[in-house]
Amino acid sequence: MTQQQLLDRANRYFVGGGNGEFRLPSEVNFVVSHGKGSKIYDVDGKEYIDFLLGSGPMILGHCHPQVVEAVQQQILKGTTFMALNEPAIHLAEQVVESVPCGESIRLVVTGSEATMFALRAARAYTGKDKYLRFEGGWHGVNDSVLHGARTLQPGEYPRTAPDGGGIPKSWSQDVLASPFNDIDRARAVIEAYKDELAAIVVEPLQRCILPRPDFFAGLRELATKYGIVLIFDEIVTGFRMAWGGAQERYGTVPDLATFGKTISGGYPMAALCGRGDIMDVMNGWRPADDPKRVIASGTFNGYPIGAAAGLATLDVLRQPGTYERLFAMGDRITREISAMGRELSIPLLVGGEGPVLQVLFTADTEIRDYMSMYRADKRKAFTYGVEMIKRGCFVTPFEKIYLSLVHTDEDINRLLDASREVLRGVIAKM
Ligand SMILES: Cc1ncc(COP(=O)(O)O)c(C=O)c1O
């Protein structure tokens, strides 16, 4: 079947032509045939350097031989059992022993489940219902975290509203929001609601916004003081920003943390892990009438194939030089695209760091919070993304650039050459 015939069928059968929020405009839409290393190929044979990486999991690129081998071995031993299995136990040990907050763990399937269970555990542990999140953060698709992710009325803290249809308005009672990186505002909300707050949940690199040095230290201090569970959503940052995740890189240890993407090897696998006394609310041996007993179960929890793929991925990431390489690539891209902006008089900032970056077209001097991102020129960002795809660099026109361990210097040269061409030839004229 030709690519156009497949696209026509996708548009006919998938709602909106796709399977979620990710979508490409028709001028650059394509159907993936396969991926290998840092590249993906469409069914017409066009090659793209993949800077989306399946939204992050493919940190070793596509079909990494060690991951393929581990998965093949596991498939021959069986697919799923619900019962304890070897790869799941080894992955559990690896994550708990590597992550500063790790004491015990539950392996689940998606990041959305991990954040849902972490918040549920915090509510059960504290006996309180409310939680504080930060405007513009993303914690998956559960009803409660689709409140205040996108502030409908920017700046109306701590009030939240549903981010989309079908989310009960009643969550606004229990979900509070505050701007990322503003410890004074967060303190004011926390102190006003300290007797009702079960948790504070935060992405330690919120989308592409780096934390200010005082922000997490302040949250940690307030959470400890008032007995609130501090949750780092490390689904993007875990094992990516450092071996011990963002909590290691930014130097604050939360009570609980969620993981996904990197620990999955590209297969469905996620986890929540942290303080043993909090995690213990999920202990299935607690009596059924124990009001603290949290149900955090699932058919595929501890999925052996995902665990085998995750373990193989961590084995590669653990080798010396991993994070130096990821950060060297990211630093070079940041430096060179920032310089292009200055040379061409295009106001822009490169957010994020290391293997997670995002180009924002903005006259601001710092990407500090959601409002900084909100003010950035989305039309230019979209055009930049579309033009990059046309030039064989697969980036999402809405979101981040992800770097993998298998991107080569030549791949980065091509990203930079294409960026220069797009900035000079298209964006400078907008
Ligand atoms: C920070 C963060 N939390 C949670 C999630 C949800 O994970 P999933 O899409 O696996 O449900 C994502 C997904 O992109 C994420 O980036």
The ligand as a MOL file (V3000), in Angstrom:
LIG
                    3D

  0  0  0     0  0            999 V3000
M  V30 BEGIN CTAB
M  V30 COUNTS 16 16 0 0 0
M  V30 BEGIN ATOM
M  V30 1 C 6.2110 14.1300 33.0620 0
M  V30 2 C 5.2170 13.1240 32.5780 0
M  V30 3 N 4.3940 12.5260 33.4440 0
M  V30 4 C 3.4950 11.6000 33.0550 0
M  V30 5 C 3.3690 11.2520 31.7440 0
M  V30 6 C 2.3460 10.2230 31.3330 0
M  V30 7 O 2.9590 9.0640 30.8680 0
M  V30 8 P 2.1590 8.0850 29.8670 0
M  V30 9 O 2.0080 8.8230 28.5850 0
M  V30 10 O 3.0550 6.8730 29.7750 0
M  V30 11 O 0.8560 7.7780 30.5220 0
M  V30 12 C 4.1800 11.8440 30.7910 0
M  V30 13 C 4.0570 11.5070 29.3660 0
M  V30 14 O 4.5680 12.1270 28.4880 0
M  V30 15 C 5.1250 12.8180 31.2100 0
M  V30 16 O 5.9230 13.4430 30.3300 0
M  V30 END ATOM
M  V30 BEGIN BOND
M  V30 1 1 1 2
M  V30 2 1 2 3
M  V30 3 2 2 15
M  V30 4 2 3 4
M  V30 5 1 4 5
M  V30 6 1 5 6
M  V30 7 2 5 12
M  V30 8 1 6 7
M  V30 9 1 7 8
M  V30 10 2 8 9
M  V30 11 1 8 10
M  V30 12 1 8 11
M  V30 13 1 12 13
M  V30 14 1 12 15
M  V30 15 2 13 14
M  V30 16 1 15 16
M  V30 END BOND
M  V30 END CTAB
M  END
